[in-house]
Amino acid sequence: MGKNDAMSTQEKGRRGPVVLTMKLNENYLRSVSVERKFNYTFNIILVRMLIVVAALFIGMIFAWFQFNQMYTTYYQSAILAGDITTHTHSMAKNSIWVSWTTNKEEADTRAQGASTDAQSMTEDIQKLMKFYPNNTTLTSIQTNLDQITQGAQGYLELINKGGSKEEAYNYFNKNMAPSMREIIKNTEVLESI
């Protein structure tokens, strides 16, 4: 008996740690009928399978929560950051177009488009602030957007008064373009948050 115990210990050492190994009570199995032996063995298998299924179920629930967080935080914030970038470029294009077009209706449409882009950016920034409160990049974007909005009022007044294209372009470069460049730079940083 001592030799068999030593062999089983050696074999266990060779197999390494196995979590769900089946250990049967050999003395019990010798004394019962075949039907009981099957019941005993399959009950052990059933219990262990239920443990595995429970572990898989818990893992699936954990994975579902992680995917949900990934969608609600990272995916949504990436989409909002992309929208801010798109609105920034659209606002810059519309603002420049206002000064270069000779058609008054088109200038008004482009000015309205730039105003809509600024408003959409503000809404997107507010949504992003929910994900990343007190973020300096978002604060910087909002500050620069406010500067652009203030500069746009003077820009439109200059154009409506009939200022030359050069005056409008110089005003745009001095009062609005630096803030737009800063917003574009910050949106690149924002997408890597």
Legacy VTK file of the C-alpha trace (Angstrom):
# vtk DataFile Version 3.0
C-alpha trace
ASCII
DATASET POLYDATA
POINTS 193 float
0.000 0.000 0.000
2.862 2.348 0.734
4.275 1.682 -2.726
0.950 2.519 -4.422
0.699 5.734 -2.401
4.199 6.690 -3.527
3.304 5.945 -7.164
0.156 8.000 -7.025
2.119 10.905 -5.526
4.739 10.589 -8.276
2.077 10.467 -10.954
0.383 13.511 -9.464
3.728 15.286 -9.573
4.160 14.418 -13.254
0.668 15.550 -14.169
1.037 18.881 -12.397
-1.812 20.757 -10.759
-5.099 19.968 -12.428
-8.072 21.834 -11.100
-10.913 19.586 -12.156
-9.330 16.155 -11.791
-11.748 13.446 -10.845
-11.043 11.773 -7.532
-13.211 8.757 -6.807
-13.500 6.870 -3.553
-12.305 3.440 -4.689
-13.460 1.570 -1.547
-16.970 2.942 -1.960
-17.037 1.994 -5.659
-16.005 -1.611 -4.928
-18.866 -2.121 -2.504
-21.776 -0.761 -4.614
-23.616 -1.894 -7.727
-22.744 -0.715 -11.236
-25.778 1.565 -11.330
-24.633 3.348 -8.168
-21.097 3.587 -9.556
-22.402 5.368 -12.657
-24.611 7.657 -10.560
-21.719 8.488 -8.257
-19.328 9.197 -11.142
-21.762 11.217 -13.221
-22.909 13.245 -10.206
-19.300 14.328 -9.717
-19.046 15.178 -13.422
-22.354 17.080 -13.285
-21.296 19.178 -10.291
-18.013 20.084 -11.945
-19.714 20.946 -15.223
-22.161 23.188 -13.366
-19.206 24.958 -11.753
-17.643 25.486 -15.192
-20.930 26.765 -16.644
-21.369 29.134 -13.698
-17.824 30.447 -14.206
-18.512 30.971 -17.920
-21.776 32.747 -17.130
-20.034 35.087 -14.692
-17.350 35.732 -17.309
-19.972 36.538 -19.927
-21.722 38.983 -17.611
-18.402 40.682 -16.852
-17.581 40.865 -20.588
-21.011 42.344 -21.340
-20.452 45.120 -18.789
-17.019 45.823 -20.273
-18.417 46.023 -23.811
-21.189 48.283 -22.577
-18.662 50.597 -20.938
-16.514 50.526 -24.053
-19.474 51.639 -26.144
-20.871 54.259 -23.791
-17.530 55.846 -22.998
-14.839 55.255 -25.570
-16.859 54.782 -28.739
-19.239 57.657 -28.060
-16.436 60.026 -27.053
-14.461 59.146 -30.196
-17.504 59.910 -32.345
-18.054 63.228 -30.568
-14.378 64.153 -30.975
-14.645 63.370 -34.687
-17.776 65.509 -34.935
-15.964 68.416 -33.290
-13.144 68.092 -35.825
-15.625 68.001 -38.712
-17.504 71.045 -37.409
-14.230 72.931 -36.963
-13.207 72.384 -40.582
-16.691 73.190 -41.835
-16.804 76.371 -39.759
-13.408 77.486 -41.103
-14.438 76.770 -44.707
-17.764 78.591 -44.340
-16.136 81.573 -42.626
-13.569 82.029 -45.386
-16.208 81.497 -48.069
-18.299 84.338 -46.612
-15.549 86.851 -47.361
-14.760 85.587 -50.852
-18.207 85.141 -52.354
-19.854 87.955 -54.280
-23.347 86.511 -53.868
-25.077 87.980 -50.804
-27.449 85.016 -50.395
-24.594 82.548 -50.474
-22.648 84.648 -47.974
-25.630 84.635 -45.608
-26.055 80.872 -46.046
-22.364 80.290 -45.329
-22.473 82.581 -42.278
-25.488 80.665 -40.984
-23.620 77.393 -41.633
-20.622 78.615 -39.624
-22.953 79.664 -36.800
-24.649 76.253 -36.851
-21.251 74.528 -36.755
-20.242 76.600 -33.727
-23.491 75.724 -31.967
-23.059 72.011 -32.780
-19.503 72.120 -31.451
-20.712 73.639 -28.187
-23.294 70.853 -27.809
-20.676 68.169 -28.554
-18.271 69.703 -26.047
-20.988 69.642 -23.379
-21.649 65.962 -24.117
-17.925 65.176 -23.901
-17.695 67.039 -20.594
-20.017 64.378 -19.162
-17.442 61.700 -20.057
-14.358 63.731 -19.109
-15.233 66.423 -16.545
-12.620 69.118 -15.887
-10.653 68.181 -19.009
-8.253 70.991 -19.933
-8.387 70.143 -23.640
-12.174 70.495 -23.725
-11.971 73.723 -21.754
-9.401 75.061 -24.224
-11.603 74.124 -27.184
-14.593 75.876 -25.599
-12.514 78.997 -24.849
-11.200 79.137 -28.421
-14.698 78.583 -29.780
-15.940 81.531 -27.718
-13.115 83.670 -29.159
-14.066 82.620 -32.688
-17.722 83.435 -32.031
-16.784 86.902 -30.771
-14.460 87.439 -33.733
-17.148 86.279 -36.155
-19.431 89.149 -35.159
-16.845 91.737 -36.181
-16.002 89.692 -39.252
-19.603 89.687 -40.457
-19.955 93.410 -39.717
-16.850 94.116 -41.805
-18.218 92.062 -44.701
-21.719 93.572 -44.462
-20.244 97.100 -44.508
-18.625 96.228 -47.805
-15.031 95.856 -46.626
-12.540 94.633 -49.172
-11.603 90.986 -49.465
-8.135 91.786 -48.194
-9.504 93.507 -45.088
-11.798 90.551 -44.414
-8.962 88.087 -44.969
-6.611 90.017 -42.668
-9.311 90.277 -40.002
-9.949 86.527 -40.289
-6.225 85.712 -40.028
-5.753 88.000 -37.029
-8.908 87.348 -34.978
-10.247 83.927 -35.934
-7.616 81.737 -37.607
-5.326 81.343 -34.539
-8.244 80.093 -32.445
-9.301 77.711 -35.221
-5.768 76.344 -35.481
-5.741 75.849 -31.721
-9.071 74.017 -31.839
-7.786 71.721 -34.606
-4.637 71.020 -32.594
-6.717 70.299 -29.480
-9.103 67.985 -31.324
-6.113 65.876 -32.368
-5.200 65.609 -28.674
-8.844 64.982 -27.802
-9.058 61.933 -30.061
-6.215 60.295 -28.143
-7.851 60.645 -24.709
LINES 1 194
193 0 1 2 3 4 5 6 7 8 9 10 11 12 13 14 15 16 17 18 19 20 21 22 23 24 25 26 27 28 29 30 31 32 33 34 35 36 37 38 39 40 41 42 43 44 45 46 47 48 49 50 51 52 53 54 55 56 57 58 59 60 61 62 63 64 65 66 67 68 69 70 71 72 73 74 75 76 77 78 79 80 81 82 83 84 85 86 87 88 89 90 91 92 93 94 95 96 97 98 99 100 101 102 103 104 105 106 107 108 109 110 111 112 113 114 115 116 117 118 119 120 121 122 123 124 125 126 127 128 129 130 131 132 133 134 135 136 137 138 139 140 141 142 143 144 145 146 147 148 149 150 151 152 153 154 155 156 157 158 159 160 161 162 163 164 165 166 167 168 169 170 171 172 173 174 175 176 177 178 179 180 181 182 183 184 185 186 187 188 189 190 191 192
